[in-house]
Amino acid sequence: MLDLTKIDFKKMGFRAGIEVHHQINTKRKLFCHCKPILSHGEPDYRFERYFRPVLGEMGDFDEGMLIEYEKGYRVIYHAYEDSVCVYEQDEQPPFWPDNDAIYLGFELAHWLNFSALVDEVVVSRKQYLDGSITTGFQRTMIVARDGWVPIGEKKIAISNLTVEEDSARKIKTENFGRTVYYNLDRLGMPLVEVITDHNDCDNPQDLQRAAEYIGLTLRLSGIGKRGLGVVRQDVNISIKGGRRVELKGVQDLSTFVDLATREVARQDMLIKIAAMLKERSFKKNELEHIYIDLTDKFAGSNIPKNNIIMGIRLPKFGNLLGLEIQPGKDFGQDIIEKAELISGIPRSNLFHSDEINKKALRKLREKTLRKNKEQFQENFFFPVVTDKLNQDIRKTLRLKKDDGYFLTLGPQTWVIHAMKKIIERAKMALDGVPEETRRFLPDNNSEFLRVIHGQDRLYPDTDTPLIDMDIQKIEELKKKVQKRPWEWETEFKEKYGLDYQKVKAMIRHGTITTVQELIEKFSLNPKKCFFFIEETLLALRREGFDTSKLTIEKTAEIIKGAEDGVYDFNQVINIAKTIINNPKKSLKQALSDLKIRKISKTELQKLFTEALSQLTKFKNEKISVKDGSINNRIADKITGTIMRRTNGSISGKTVYDFVLKNLEGKTSN
Ligand SMILES: [Zn+2]
């Protein structure tokens, strides 16, 4: 079993960088005048496209682009009158870009300490053949280089800041992923891309913090748009002896450490497998494109019409394919997923030689899914490949003890395509970690998405001239920079003892200046102010109260009353409710409405004695028992009585502690 707890990031030479893509607040889209809004419901019209690569600057095709092309997508677009025009349809060249969006990029560059700002913006094209952009390329502009964010004592460098157009939203796929539907509403919305330096981060925690700082800066500055789906984050990870792998789609930064751990485990195992192959003196040319038809051996196994089964030899791969490289996932799967995605053959129609084992990870997984009654397509080969058939297949493929094999079921052209990809990927095993783009799965493992795009993918946009920027205006944007997230963090920790998690919450909710005003201007307890603004008001909003009706002065008065001991802090929520319902009411009136008054120690003592005597009178329970559990039960009852009689003017915990202490006094007699 793979033990993720043993992973030592430092020892493994962990390196990681992050790309934050965040939509920004503008009135229009970047290259047309459509509103940057999302549209829902039935589209106003649809159209479809196929994609092919174009030659790069040097007259070559980008390899990554060719692989995309190989997938042979049919793309169907959904368009809406209110969010899409001829530009998104690629029927017209771009309009003049939105200068406001570009200047927002420069403003953000100041916030993030960028030192090299461009004075002439060049629009470039970045190829995308997955259909998410109708033109087949995204228009992008670098506005600054060399920024940084501090993490403790060190600086994480930010290499680039670009302003670019967003892609279309994928709605669904059909026909084994060959037909893809996109909603065009998001296409062309402006976003900033912030890329940290891959070499500066040697542990996932620091990278998570850097990404959070960038996100919080976008929030504090007001540059970032708010809402669902406005941010997408990709990371790149490498370890010593491996290669850089891009991972798409980190949804939630809190899962980042787990994601990174699993990726490091995968890369580490791939490096170990490469070493094992070398030990077995494996050579790449031993992998041959010889596909052997085995359909006859499966007679009577219900093979779908026009489908065949082919096998392929993997010399010296025996017992390696079943090695676990991520929790619940074996090396064979890592090879298969590329073939699966490109050829369209589902995983359930693929099989590798180590899956004959009863404890094969894929078999265990199907067992769990079946137990949880989850929908899944059972692997065609699992029930039919018996030990006997396995021996027979091995003989036909002329395999030696150390050799492995793959089986594929499907239409002939698809099967051949899949086998070709399996051989291609298997060859890479000798080099360890393939340089590729992967995407995160719901279980935090990852799967192949595409080959990393090369340099040929980026080339100048011939439709747009150079954009001269107003240098003085860029300089003046510096004035807009205020306290940065890490500065808030230091200040709140040193002055008020509030930690980073709290600061993060306040920045995200836009409450940090209010909390500071309450602490500074009204001399209130920082923790109480934080609690009231972040917890109490949130609870009220959830109940449907309009908390904006509470002025800062009233808020301060309510917190102060609790601090002065006029009432317990647990009453602030009820007092706030009363005042929100009638903002003209004074605190004194609210307290009288709620029958809240200060309870003295003497009164509490009196209430206790009364409650106790009532209890003994009615229940006739013997108090003089030294059993703690009975004491607790009695304390509960008495506390309840006192709480009812004082109308909650005093906290339950205070009463309970008081009662318990006094009961102990009684029972120890
Ligand atoms: Zn438009």
Residues whose N, C-alpha, C, O or C-beta is under 5 A from the ligand:
A	BS01	ZN	C32 H33 C34 S83 V84 C85 Y87 E88
